[in-house]
Amino acid sequence: MTVKDILLPLPEDLYLRLEQTARATSQSLTDLLVHAIRAGSPPDWSQAPAEFQADLAALDRMEDAALWQIA
């Protein structure tokens, strides 16, 4: 897997919380951040049939209230 290095400015309180969590769970800060970003990032629609990908991506961007109206 290819990796890219990034510079990510964080508020100090968030950095300290993440650093503490990484230590408490015996993880590197990098591993903790990668896990958090993967968990919070939008799904990969590439596994869905091509004809549904645009619609799925649009649904993912909708607010909860709008989703409830079409449910």
N, CA, C and O atoms as a Tripos MOL2 file, in Angstrom:
@<TRIPOS>MOLECULE
protein
  284   283    71     0     0
PROTEIN
NO_CHARGES

@<TRIPOS>ATOM
      1 N           0.8480   -1.1770    0.0000 N.3       1 MET1
      2 CA          0.0000    0.0000    0.0000 C.3       1 MET1
      3 C           0.8910    1.2370    0.0000 C.2       1 MET1
      4 O           1.8190    1.3530    0.8000 O.2       1 MET1
      5 N           0.5970    2.1380   -0.8950 N.am      2 THR2
      6 CA          1.3130    3.4050   -0.9550 C.3       2 THR2
      7 C           0.7490    4.3360    0.1060 C.2       2 THR2
      8 O          -0.4620    4.3810    0.3190 O.2       2 THR2
      9 N           1.6190    5.0720    0.7650 N.am      3 VAL3
     10 CA          1.1640    6.0410    1.7680 C.3       3 VAL3
     11 C           1.6160    7.4320    1.3630 C.2       3 VAL3
     12 O           2.6130    7.5940    0.6590 O.2       3 VAL3
     13 N           0.8860    8.4170    1.8070 N.am      4 LYS4
     14 CA          1.2060    9.8270    1.5770 C.3       4 LYS4
     15 C           1.3450   10.5010    2.9300 C.2       4 LYS4
     16 O           0.5060   10.3160    3.8110 O.2       4 LYS4
     17 N           2.3920   11.2750    3.0920 N.am      5 ASP5
     18 CA          2.5660   12.0600    4.3110 C.3       5 ASP5
     19 C           1.8230   13.3770    4.1550 C.2       5 ASP5
     20 O           1.8480   13.9970    3.0920 O.2       5 ASP5
     21 N           1.1570   13.8000    5.2350 N.am      6 ILE6
     22 CA          0.4460   15.0750    5.2150 C.3       6 ILE6
     23 C           0.7930   15.8650    6.4710 C.2       6 ILE6
     24 O           1.2290   15.3000    7.4740 O.2       6 ILE6
     25 N           0.5990   17.1520    6.4020 N.am      7 LEU7
     26 CA          0.7250   18.0270    7.5600 C.3       7 LEU7
     27 C          -0.6930   18.4130    7.9480 C.2       7 LEU7
     28 O          -1.4170   19.0080    7.1500 O.2       7 LEU7
     29 N          -1.0930   18.0780    9.1680 N.am      8 LEU8
     30 CA         -2.4700   18.3040    9.5980 C.3       8 LEU8
     31 C          -2.4780   19.1260   10.8860 C.2       8 LEU8
     32 O          -2.2760   18.5730   11.9670 O.2       8 LEU8
     33 N          -2.7060   20.4290   10.7880 N.am      9 PRO9
     34 CA         -2.7860   21.2450   11.9970 C.3       9 PRO9
     35 C          -4.0120   20.8310   12.8270 C.2       9 PRO9
     36 O          -5.1210   20.7400   12.3000 O.2       9 PRO9
     37 N          -3.8040   20.5840   14.1110 N.am     10 LEU10
     38 CA         -4.8840   20.1930   15.0180 C.3      10 LEU10
     39 C          -4.9210   21.1350   16.2050 C.2      10 LEU10
     40 O          -3.8750   21.6090   16.6490 O.2      10 LEU10
     41 N          -6.1050   21.4150   16.7280 N.am     11 PRO11
     42 CA         -6.1790   22.1500   17.9940 C.3      11 PRO11
     43 C          -5.4570   21.3400   19.0780 C.2      11 PRO11
     44 O          -5.5120   20.1110   19.0880 O.2      11 PRO11
     45 N          -4.7890   22.0400   19.9760 N.am     12 GLU12
     46 CA         -3.9760   21.3490   20.9770 C.3      12 GLU12
     47 C          -4.7970   20.3930   21.8310 C.2      12 GLU12
     48 O          -4.3280   19.2990   22.1470 O.2      12 GLU12
     49 N          -6.0180   20.7820   22.2130 N.am     13 ASP13
     50 CA         -6.8180   19.9010   23.0580 C.3      13 ASP13
     51 C          -7.1500   18.5920   22.3380 C.2      13 ASP13
     52 O          -7.1600   17.5290   22.9580 O.2      13 ASP13
     53 N          -7.4190   18.6660   21.0450 N.am     14 LEU14
     54 CA         -7.7010   17.4610   20.2730 C.3      14 LEU14
     55 C          -6.4500   16.5990   20.1510 C.2      14 LEU14
     56 O          -6.5100   15.3800   20.3160 O.2      14 LEU14
     57 N          -5.3260   17.2300   19.8640 N.am     15 TYR15
     58 CA         -4.0660   16.4910   19.7670 C.3      15 TYR15
     59 C          -3.7630   15.7570   21.0720 C.2      15 TYR15
     60 O          -3.3990   14.5810   21.0580 O.2      15 TYR15
     61 N          -3.9120   16.4490   22.1890 N.am     16 LEU16
     62 CA         -3.6150   15.8270   23.4810 C.3      16 LEU16
     63 C          -4.5540   14.6550   23.7660 C.2      16 LEU16
     64 O          -4.1230   13.6320   24.2980 O.2      16 LEU16
     65 N          -5.8280   14.7990   23.4190 N.am     17 ARG17
     66 CA         -6.7880   13.7050   23.6200 C.3      17 ARG17
     67 C          -6.4270   12.5000   22.7570 C.2      17 ARG17
     68 O          -6.4680   11.3620   23.2240 O.2      17 ARG17
     69 N          -6.0750   12.7510   21.5020 N.am     18 LEU18
     70 CA         -5.6940   11.6550   20.6100 C.3      18 LEU18
     71 C          -4.4000   10.9860   21.0650 C.2      18 LEU18
     72 O          -4.2810    9.7610   21.0350 O.2      18 LEU18
     73 N          -3.4430   11.7930   21.4810 N.am     19 GLU19
     74 CA         -2.1750   11.2500   21.9670 C.3      19 GLU19
     75 C          -2.4020   10.3860   23.2060 C.2      19 GLU19
     76 O          -1.8140    9.3120   23.3280 O.2      19 GLU19
     77 N          -3.2430   10.8460   24.1180 N.am     20 GLN20
     78 CA         -3.5540   10.0850   25.3280 C.3      20 GLN20
     79 C          -4.2630    8.7730   24.9710 C.2      20 GLN20
     80 O          -3.9560    7.7270   25.5440 O.2      20 GLN20
     81 N          -5.1890    8.8240   24.0480 N.am     21 THR21
     82 CA         -5.9010    7.6200   23.6230 C.3      21 THR21
     83 C          -4.9450    6.6310   22.9700 C.2      21 THR21
     84 O          -5.0360    5.4280   23.2130 O.2      21 THR21
     85 N          -4.0410    7.1230   22.1520 N.am     22 ALA22
     86 CA         -3.0580    6.2480   21.5060 C.3      22 ALA22
     87 C          -2.2010    5.5420   22.5530 C.2      22 ALA22
     88 O          -1.9700    4.3360   22.4580 O.2      22 ALA22
     89 N          -1.7360    6.2830   23.5400 N.am     23 ARG23
     90 CA         -0.9280    5.6630   24.6080 C.3      23 ARG23
     91 C          -1.7400    4.6430   25.3850 C.2      23 ARG23
     92 O          -1.2550    3.5490   25.6740 O.2      23 ARG23
     93 N          -2.9760    4.9950   25.7260 N.am     24 ALA24
     94 CA         -3.8200    4.1110   26.5380 C.3      24 ALA24
     95 C          -4.1660    2.8240   25.8080 C.2      24 ALA24
     96 O          -4.4120    1.7980   26.4420 O.2      24 ALA24
     97 N          -4.1880    2.8680   24.4850 N.am     25 THR25
     98 CA         -4.5420    1.6850   23.6980 C.3      25 THR25
     99 C          -3.3230    1.0360   23.0460 C.2      25 THR25
    100 O          -3.4580    0.1610   22.1900 O.2      25 THR25
    101 N          -2.1410    1.4680   23.4550 N.am     26 SER26
    102 CA         -0.8720    0.9200   22.9350 C.3      26 SER26
    103 C          -0.8000    0.9740   21.4080 C.2      26 SER26
    104 O          -0.3600    0.0230   20.7620 O.2      26 SER26
    105 N          -1.2370    2.0970   20.8450 N.am     27 GLN27
    106 CA         -1.1590    2.3140   19.4040 C.3      27 GLN27
    107 C          -0.2810    3.5260   19.1340 C.2      27 GLN27
    108 O          -0.0970    4.3870   19.9950 O.2      27 GLN27
    109 N           0.2480    3.5720   17.9410 N.am     28 SER28
    110 CA          0.9200    4.8070   17.5460 C.3      28 SER28
    111 C          -0.1580    5.8480   17.2450 C.2      28 SER28
    112 O          -1.2980    5.5070   16.9270 O.2      28 SER28
    113 N           0.2150    7.0960   17.3490 N.am     29 LEU29
    114 CA         -0.7280    8.1620   17.0230 C.3      29 LEU29
    115 C          -1.1500    8.0490   15.5550 C.2      29 LEU29
    116 O          -2.3130    8.2750   15.2200 O.2      29 LEU29
    117 N          -0.2130    7.7020   14.6980 N.am     30 THR30
    118 CA         -0.5350    7.5260   13.2780 C.3      30 THR30
    119 C          -1.5820    6.4440   13.0810 C.2      30 THR30
    120 O          -2.5540    6.6540   12.3550 O.2      30 THR30
    121 N          -1.4010    5.2840   13.7180 N.am     31 ASP31
    122 CA         -2.3750    4.1950   13.5740 C.3      31 ASP31
    123 C          -3.7500    4.6120   14.0820 C.2      31 ASP31
    124 O          -4.7660    4.2970   13.4630 O.2      31 ASP31
    125 N          -3.7800    5.3180   15.2050 N.am     32 LEU32
    126 CA         -5.0490    5.7830   15.7530 C.3      32 LEU32
    127 C          -5.7380    6.7520   14.7900 C.2      32 LEU32
    128 O          -6.9440    6.6500   14.5630 O.2      32 LEU32
    129 N          -4.9810    7.6820   14.2290 N.am     33 LEU33
    130 CA         -5.5540    8.6510   13.2950 C.3      33 LEU33
    131 C          -6.0490    7.9780   12.0170 C.2      33 LEU33
    132 O          -7.1190    8.3240   11.5150 O.2      33 LEU33
    133 N          -5.2920    7.0300   11.4870 N.am     34 VAL34
    134 CA         -5.7270    6.3200   10.2800 C.3      34 VAL34
    135 C          -7.0280    5.5780   10.5570 C.2      34 VAL34
    136 O          -7.9440    5.6020    9.7350 O.2      34 VAL34
    137 N          -7.1140    4.9200   11.7120 N.am     35 HIS35
    138 CA         -8.3450    4.1990   12.0690 C.3      35 HIS35
    139 C          -9.5260    5.1770   12.1760 C.2      35 HIS35
    140 O         -10.6090    4.9000   11.6610 O.2      35 HIS35
    141 N          -9.3170    6.3060   12.8380 N.am     36 ALA36
    142 CA        -10.3940    7.2850   13.0100 C.3      36 ALA36
    143 C         -10.8390    7.8590   11.6650 C.2      36 ALA36
    144 O         -12.0330    8.0510   11.4320 O.2      36 ALA36
    145 N          -9.8870    8.1300   10.7930 N.am     37 ILE37
    146 CA        -10.2370    8.6840    9.4810 C.3      37 ILE37
    147 C         -10.9790    7.6520    8.6430 C.2      37 ILE37
    148 O         -11.9540    7.9870    7.9710 O.2      37 ILE37
    149 N         -10.5270    6.3960    8.6770 N.am     38 ARG38
    150 CA        -11.2320    5.3430    7.9270 C.3      38 ARG38
    151 C         -12.6630    5.1800    8.4420 C.2      38 ARG38
    152 O         -13.5980    5.0410    7.6530 O.2      38 ARG38
    153 N         -12.8280    5.1970    9.7570 N.am     39 ALA39
    154 CA        -14.1580    4.9990   10.3450 C.3      39 ALA39
    155 C         -15.0930    6.1600   10.0200 C.2      39 ALA39
    156 O         -16.3000    5.9630    9.8760 O.2      39 ALA39
    157 N         -14.5490    7.3530    9.9060 N.am     40 GLY40
    158 CA        -15.3900    8.5230    9.6870 C.3      40 GLY40
    159 C         -15.4870    8.9990    8.2590 C.2      40 GLY40
    160 O         -16.2020    9.9590    7.9720 O.2      40 GLY40
    161 N         -14.7850    8.3500    7.3650 N.am     41 SER41
    162 CA        -14.8060    8.8180    5.9780 C.3      41 SER41
    163 C         -15.9740    8.2150    5.2060 C.2      41 SER41
    164 O         -16.4940    7.1630    5.5780 O.2      41 SER41
    165 N         -16.3790    8.8750    4.1440 N.am     42 PRO42
    166 CA        -17.4960    8.3560    3.3440 C.3      42 PRO42
    167 C         -17.1800    6.9680    2.7950 C.2      42 PRO42
    168 O         -16.0150    6.6300    2.5880 O.2      42 PRO42
    169 N         -18.2020    6.1750    2.5620 N.am     43 PRO43
    170 CA        -17.9840    4.8310    2.0160 C.3      43 PRO43
    171 C         -17.3620    4.8770    0.6240 C.2      43 PRO43
    172 O         -17.4440    5.8840   -0.0800 O.2      43 PRO43
    173 N         -16.7490    3.7810    0.2510 N.am     44 ASP44
    174 CA        -16.1940    3.6240   -1.0910 C.3      44 ASP44
    175 C         -17.2770    3.0180   -1.9660 C.2      44 ASP44
    176 O         -17.5920    1.8330   -1.8510 O.2      44 ASP44
    177 N         -17.8420    3.8340   -2.8370 N.am     45 TRP45
    178 CA        -18.9560    3.3630   -3.6600 C.3      45 TRP45
    179 C         -18.4900    2.5420   -4.8530 C.2      45 TRP45
    180 O         -19.3250    2.0890   -5.6350 O.2      45 TRP45
    181 N         -17.1990    2.3350   -5.0190 N.am     46 SER46
    182 CA        -16.6990    1.6400   -6.2060 C.3      46 SER46
    183 C         -17.1590    0.1880   -6.2840 C.2      46 SER46
    184 O         -17.1350   -0.4040   -7.3630 O.2      46 SER46
    185 N         -17.5760   -0.3940   -5.1670 N.am     47 GLN47
    186 CA        -18.0540   -1.7740   -5.1720 C.3      47 GLN47
    187 C         -19.5170   -1.8740   -5.6000 C.2      47 GLN47
    188 O         -19.9980   -2.9600   -5.9220 O.2      47 GLN47
    189 N         -20.2150   -0.7570   -5.6020 N.am     48 ALA48
    190 CA        -21.6180   -0.7450   -6.0400 C.3      48 ALA48
    191 C         -21.6570   -0.7000   -7.5680 C.2      48 ALA48
    192 O         -20.7180   -0.2130   -8.1970 O.2      48 ALA48
    193 N         -22.7310   -1.2030   -8.1610 N.am     49 PRO49
    194 CA        -22.8520   -1.1110   -9.6230 C.3      49 PRO49
    195 C         -22.7300    0.3470  -10.0810 C.2      49 PRO49
    196 O         -23.2220    1.2580   -9.4150 O.2      49 PRO49
    197 N         -22.0830    0.5510  -11.1980 N.am     50 ALA50
    198 CA        -21.7950    1.9010  -11.6990 C.3      50 ALA50
    199 C         -23.0470    2.7620  -11.8130 C.2      50 ALA50
    200 O         -22.9970    3.9650  -11.5560 O.2      50 ALA50
    201 N         -24.1620    2.1610  -12.1930 N.am     51 GLU51
    202 CA        -25.3810    2.9550  -12.3880 C.3      51 GLU51
    203 C         -25.9570    3.4890  -11.0750 C.2      51 GLU51
    204 O         -26.8080    4.3780  -11.1010 O.2      51 GLU51
    205 N         -25.5120    2.9640   -9.9260 N.am     52 PHE52
    206 CA        -26.0090    3.4260   -8.6260 C.3      52 PHE52
    207 C         -25.0270    4.3410   -7.8970 C.2      52 PHE52
    208 O         -25.4090    4.9730   -6.9120 O.2      52 PHE52
    209 N         -23.7980    4.4310   -8.3410 N.am     53 GLN53
    210 CA        -22.7650    5.1520   -7.5930 C.3      53 GLN53
    211 C         -23.0930    6.6270   -7.3840 C.2      53 GLN53
    212 O         -22.9290    7.1300   -6.2730 O.2      53 GLN53
    213 N         -23.5400    7.3200   -8.3940 N.am     54 ALA54
    214 CA        -23.8560    8.7520   -8.2470 C.3      54 ALA54
    215 C         -25.0140    8.9560   -7.2790 C.2      54 ALA54
    216 O         -24.9820    9.8710   -6.4560 O.2      54 ALA54
    217 N         -26.0430    8.1040   -7.3740 N.am     55 ASP55
    218 CA        -27.1890    8.2210   -6.4610 C.3      55 ASP55
    219 C         -26.7820    7.9340   -5.0220 C.2      55 ASP55
    220 O         -27.2260    8.6260   -4.1060 O.2      55 ASP55
    221 N         -25.9500    6.9310   -4.8110 N.am     56 LEU56
    222 CA        -25.4920    6.6010   -3.4590 C.3      56 LEU56
    223 C         -24.6640    7.7410   -2.8740 C.2      56 LEU56
    224 O         -24.8160    8.0880   -1.7030 O.2      56 LEU56
    225 N         -23.8010    8.3110   -3.6800 N.am     57 ALA57
    226 CA        -22.9930    9.4350   -3.2130 C.3      57 ALA57
    227 C         -23.8790   10.6280   -2.8600 C.2      57 ALA57
    228 O         -23.6160   11.3200   -1.8770 O.2      57 ALA57
    229 N         -24.9230   10.8740   -3.6470 N.am     58 ALA58
    230 CA        -25.8470   11.9800   -3.3560 C.3      58 ALA58
    231 C         -26.5960   11.7280   -2.0500 C.2      58 ALA58
    232 O         -26.7640   12.6450   -1.2460 O.2      58 ALA58
    233 N         -27.0450   10.4980   -1.8340 N.am     59 LEU59
    234 CA        -27.7300   10.1560   -0.5800 C.3      59 LEU59
    235 C         -26.8050   10.3510    0.6130 C.2      59 LEU59
    236 O         -27.2450   10.8000    1.6710 O.2      59 LEU59
    237 N         -25.5370   10.0210    0.4540 N.am     60 ASP60
    238 CA        -24.5730   10.1470    1.5420 C.3      60 ASP60
    239 C         -24.3890   11.5980    1.9700 C.2      60 ASP60
    240 O         -24.0640   11.8640    3.1270 O.2      60 ASP60
    241 N         -24.5930   12.5400    1.0500 N.am     61 ARG61
    242 CA        -24.4150   13.9660    1.3600 C.3      61 ARG61
    243 C         -25.6690   14.6150    1.9330 C.2      61 ARG61
    244 O         -25.6110   15.7530    2.3980 O.2      61 ARG61
    245 N         -26.7940   13.9180    1.9090 N.am     62 MET62
    246 CA        -28.0580   14.5150    2.3540 C.3      62 MET62
    247 C         -28.1430   14.5960    3.8780 C.2      62 MET62
    248 O         -27.5740   13.7730    4.5950 O.2      62 MET62
    249 N         -28.8610   15.5990    4.3460 N.am     63 GLU63
    250 CA        -29.1260   15.7520    5.7760 C.3      63 GLU63
    251 C         -30.1070   14.6750    6.2290 C.2      63 GLU63
    252 O         -30.8790   14.1520    5.4240 O.2      63 GLU63
    253 N         -30.0750   14.3470    7.5120 N.am     64 ASP64
    254 CA        -30.9590   13.3120    8.0560 C.3      64 ASP64
    255 C         -32.4330   13.6040    7.7860 C.2      64 ASP64
    256 O         -33.1860   12.7010    7.4220 O.2      64 ASP64
    257 N         -32.8510   14.8620    7.9630 N.am     65 ALA65
    258 CA        -34.2650   15.2110    7.7700 C.3      65 ALA65
    259 C         -34.7140   14.9040    6.3420 C.2      65 ALA65
    260 O         -35.8160   14.3990    6.1270 O.2      65 ALA65
    261 N         -33.8690   15.2070    5.3830 N.am     66 ALA66
    262 CA        -34.2170   14.9260    3.9850 C.3      66 ALA66
    263 C         -34.2810   13.4250    3.7340 C.2      66 ALA66
    264 O         -35.1360   12.9560    2.9820 O.2      66 ALA66
    265 N         -33.3920   12.6790    4.3530 N.am     67 LEU67
    266 CA        -33.4150   11.2190    4.1920 C.3      67 LEU67
    267 C         -34.6870   10.6240    4.7880 C.2      67 LEU67
    268 O         -35.2680    9.7000    4.2200 O.2      67 LEU67
    269 N         -35.1180   11.1530    5.9330 N.am     68 TRP68
    270 CA        -36.3500   10.6490    6.5540 C.3      68 TRP68
    271 C         -37.5640   10.9130    5.6650 C.2      68 TRP68
    272 O         -38.5060   10.1210    5.6530 O.2      68 TRP68
    273 N         -37.5480   12.0060    4.9320 N.am     69 GLN69
    274 CA        -38.6770   12.3270    4.0500 C.3      69 GLN69
    275 C         -38.8090   11.3290    2.9090 C.2      69 GLN69
    276 O         -39.9200   11.0630    2.4520 O.2      69 GLN69
    277 N         -37.7110   10.7800    2.4480 N.am     70 ILE70
    278 CA        -37.7850    9.8320    1.3330 C.3      70 ILE70
    279 C         -37.7740    8.3810    1.7870 C.2      70 ILE70
    280 O         -37.8920    7.4720    0.9660 O.2      70 ILE70
    281 N         -37.6320    8.1590    3.0960 N.am     71 ALA71
    282 CA        -37.5760    6.7790    3.6090 C.3      71 ALA71
    283 C         -38.9410    6.1200    3.5690 C.2      71 ALA71
    284 O         -39.0790    4.9620    3.9620 O.2      71 ALA71
@<TRIPOS>BOND
     1     1     2 1
     2     2     3 1
     3     3     4 2
     4     3     5 am
     5     5     6 1
     6     6     7 1
     7     7     8 2
     8     7     9 am
     9     9    10 1
    10    10    11 1
    11    11    12 2
    12    11    13 am
    13    13    14 1
    14    14    15 1
    15    15    16 2
    16    15    17 am
    17    17    18 1
    18    18    19 1
    19    19    20 2
    20    19    21 am
    21    21    22 1
    22    22    23 1
    23    23    24 2
    24    23    25 am
    25    25    26 1
    26    26    27 1
    27    27    28 2
    28    27    29 am
    29    29    30 1
    30    30    31 1
    31    31    32 2
    32    31    33 am
    33    33    34 1
    34    34    35 1
    35    35    36 2
    36    35    37 am
    37    37    38 1
    38    38    39 1
    39    39    40 2
    40    39    41 am
    41    41    42 1
    42    42    43 1
    43    43    44 2
    44    43    45 am
    45    45    46 1
    46    46    47 1
    47    47    48 2
    48    47    49 am
    49    49    50 1
    50    50    51 1
    51    51    52 2
    52    51    53 am
    53    53    54 1
    54    54    55 1
    55    55    56 2
    56    55    57 am
    57    57    58 1
    58    58    59 1
    59    59    60 2
    60    59    61 am
    61    61    62 1
    62    62    63 1
    63    63    64 2
    64    63    65 am
    65    65    66 1
    66    66    67 1
    67    67    68 2
    68    67    69 am
    69    69    70 1
    70    70    71 1
    71    71    72 2
    72    71    73 am
    73    73    74 1
    74    74    75 1
    75    75    76 2
    76    75    77 am
    77    77    78 1
    78    78    79 1
    79    79    80 2
    80    79    81 am
    81    81    82 1
    82    82    83 1
    83    83    84 2
    84    83    85 am
    85    85    86 1
    86    86    87 1
    87    87    88 2
    88    87    89 am
    89    89    90 1
    90    90    91 1
    91    91    92 2
    92    91    93 am
    93    93    94 1
    94    94    95 1
    95    95    96 2
    96    95    97 am
    97    97    98 1
    98    98    99 1
    99    99   100 2
   100    99   101 am
   101   101   102 1
   102   102   103 1
   103   103   104 2
   104   103   105 am
   105   105   106 1
   106   106   107 1
   107   107   108 2
   108   107   109 am
   109   109   110 1
   110   110   111 1
   111   111   112 2
   112   111   113 am
   113   113   114 1
   114   114   115 1
   115   115   116 2
   116   115   117 am
   117   117   118 1
   118   118   119 1
   119   119   120 2
   120   119   121 am
   121   121   122 1
   122   122   123 1
   123   123   124 2
   124   123   125 am
   125   125   126 1
   126   126   127 1
   127   127   128 2
   128   127   129 am
   129   129   130 1
   130   130   131 1
   131   131   132 2
   132   131   133 am
   133   133   134 1
   134   134   135 1
   135   135   136 2
   136   135   137 am
   137   137   138 1
   138   138   139 1
   139   139   140 2
   140   139   141 am
   141   141   142 1
   142   142   143 1
   143   143   144 2
   144   143   145 am
   145   145   146 1
   146   146   147 1
   147   147   148 2
   148   147   149 am
   149   149   150 1
   150   150   151 1
   151   151   152 2
   152   151   153 am
   153   153   154 1
   154   154   155 1
   155   155   156 2
   156   155   157 am
   157   157   158 1
   158   158   159 1
   159   159   160 2
   160   159   161 am
   161   161   162 1
   162   162   163 1
   163   163   164 2
   164   163   165 am
   165   165   166 1
   166   166   167 1
   167   167   168 2
   168   167   169 am
   169   169   170 1
   170   170   171 1
   171   171   172 2
   172   171   173 am
   173   173   174 1
   174   174   175 1
   175   175   176 2
   176   175   177 am
   177   177   178 1
   178   178   179 1
   179   179   180 2
   180   179   181 am
   181   181   182 1
   182   182   183 1
   183   183   184 2
   184   183   185 am
   185   185   186 1
   186   186   187 1
   187   187   188 2
   188   187   189 am
   189   189   190 1
   190   190   191 1
   191   191   192 2
   192   191   193 am
   193   193   194 1
   194   194   195 1
   195   195   196 2
   196   195   197 am
   197   197   198 1
   198   198   199 1
   199   199   200 2
   200   199   201 am
   201   201   202 1
   202   202   203 1
   203   203   204 2
   204   203   205 am
   205   205   206 1
   206   206   207 1
   207   207   208 2
   208   207   209 am
   209   209   210 1
   210   210   211 1
   211   211   212 2
   212   211   213 am
   213   213   214 1
   214   214   215 1
   215   215   216 2
   216   215   217 am
   217   217   218 1
   218   218   219 1
   219   219   220 2
   220   219   221 am
   221   221   222 1
   222   222   223 1
   223   223   224 2
   224   223   225 am
   225   225   226 1
   226   226   227 1
   227   227   228 2
   228   227   229 am
   229   229   230 1
   230   230   231 1
   231   231   232 2
   232   231   233 am
   233   233   234 1
   234   234   235 1
   235   235   236 2
   236   235   237 am
   237   237   238 1
   238   238   239 1
   239   239   240 2
   240   239   241 am
   241   241   242 1
   242   242   243 1
   243   243   244 2
   244   243   245 am
   245   245   246 1
   246   246   247 1
   247   247   248 2
   248   247   249 am
   249   249   250 1
   250   250   251 1
   251   251   252 2
   252   251   253 am
   253   253   254 1
   254   254   255 1
   255   255   256 2
   256   255   257 am
   257   257   258 1
   258   258   259 1
   259   259   260 2
   260   259   261 am
   261   261   262 1
   262   262   263 1
   263   263   264 2
   264   263   265 am
   265   265   266 1
   266   266   267 1
   267   267   268 2
   268   267   269 am
   269   269   270 1
   270   270   271 1
   271   271   272 2
   272   271   273 am
   273   273   274 1
   274   274   275 1
   275   275   276 2
   276   275   277 am
   277   277   278 1
   278   278   279 1
   279   279   280 2
   280   279   281 am
   281   281   282 1
   282   282   283 1
   283   283   284 2
@<TRIPOS>SUBSTRUCTURE
     1 MET1         2 RESIDUE 1 A MET
     2 THR2         6 RESIDUE 1 A THR
     3 VAL3        10 RESIDUE 1 A VAL
     4 LYS4        14 RESIDUE 1 A LYS
     5 ASP5        18 RESIDUE 1 A ASP
     6 ILE6        22 RESIDUE 1 A ILE
     7 LEU7        26 RESIDUE 1 A LEU
     8 LEU8        30 RESIDUE 1 A LEU
     9 PRO9        34 RESIDUE 1 A PRO
    10 LEU10       38 RESIDUE 1 A LEU
    11 PRO11       42 RESIDUE 1 A PRO
    12 GLU12       46 RESIDUE 1 A GLU
    13 ASP13       50 RESIDUE 1 A ASP
    14 LEU14       54 RESIDUE 1 A LEU
    15 TYR15       58 RESIDUE 1 A TYR
    16 LEU16       62 RESIDUE 1 A LEU
    17 ARG17       66 RESIDUE 1 A ARG
    18 LEU18       70 RESIDUE 1 A LEU
    19 GLU19       74 RESIDUE 1 A GLU
    20 GLN20       78 RESIDUE 1 A GLN
    21 THR21       82 RESIDUE 1 A THR
    22 ALA22       86 RESIDUE 1 A ALA
    23 ARG23       90 RESIDUE 1 A ARG
    24 ALA24       94 RESIDUE 1 A ALA
    25 THR25       98 RESIDUE 1 A THR
    26 SER26      102 RESIDUE 1 A SER
    27 GLN27      106 RESIDUE 1 A GLN
    28 SER28      110 RESIDUE 1 A SER
    29 LEU29      114 RESIDUE 1 A LEU
    30 THR30      118 RESIDUE 1 A THR
    31 ASP31      122 RESIDUE 1 A ASP
    32 LEU32      126 RESIDUE 1 A LEU
    33 LEU33      130 RESIDUE 1 A LEU
    34 VAL34      134 RESIDUE 1 A VAL
    35 HIS35      138 RESIDUE 1 A HIS
    36 ALA36      142 RESIDUE 1 A ALA
    37 ILE37      146 RESIDUE 1 A ILE
    38 ARG38      150 RESIDUE 1 A ARG
    39 ALA39      154 RESIDUE 1 A ALA
    40 GLY40      158 RESIDUE 1 A GLY
    41 SER41      162 RESIDUE 1 A SER
    42 PRO42      166 RESIDUE 1 A PRO
    43 PRO43      170 RESIDUE 1 A PRO
    44 ASP44      174 RESIDUE 1 A ASP
    45 TRP45      178 RESIDUE 1 A TRP
    46 SER46      182 RESIDUE 1 A SER
    47 GLN47      186 RESIDUE 1 A GLN
    48 ALA48      190 RESIDUE 1 A ALA
    49 PRO49      194 RESIDUE 1 A PRO
    50 ALA50      198 RESIDUE 1 A ALA
    51 GLU51      202 RESIDUE 1 A GLU
    52 PHE52      206 RESIDUE 1 A PHE
    53 GLN53      210 RESIDUE 1 A GLN
    54 ALA54      214 RESIDUE 1 A ALA
    55 ASP55      218 RESIDUE 1 A ASP
    56 LEU56      222 RESIDUE 1 A LEU
    57 ALA57      226 RESIDUE 1 A ALA
    58 ALA58      230 RESIDUE 1 A ALA
    59 LEU59      234 RESIDUE 1 A LEU
    60 ASP60      238 RESIDUE 1 A ASP
    61 ARG61      242 RESIDUE 1 A ARG
    62 MET62      246 RESIDUE 1 A MET
    63 GLU63      250 RESIDUE 1 A GLU
    64 ASP64      254 RESIDUE 1 A ASP
    65 ALA65      258 RESIDUE 1 A ALA
    66 ALA66      262 RESIDUE 1 A ALA
    67 LEU67      266 RESIDUE 1 A LEU
    68 TRP68      270 RESIDUE 1 A TRP
    69 GLN69      274 RESIDUE 1 A GLN
    70 ILE70      278 RESIDUE 1 A ILE
    71 ALA71      282 RESIDUE 1 A ALA
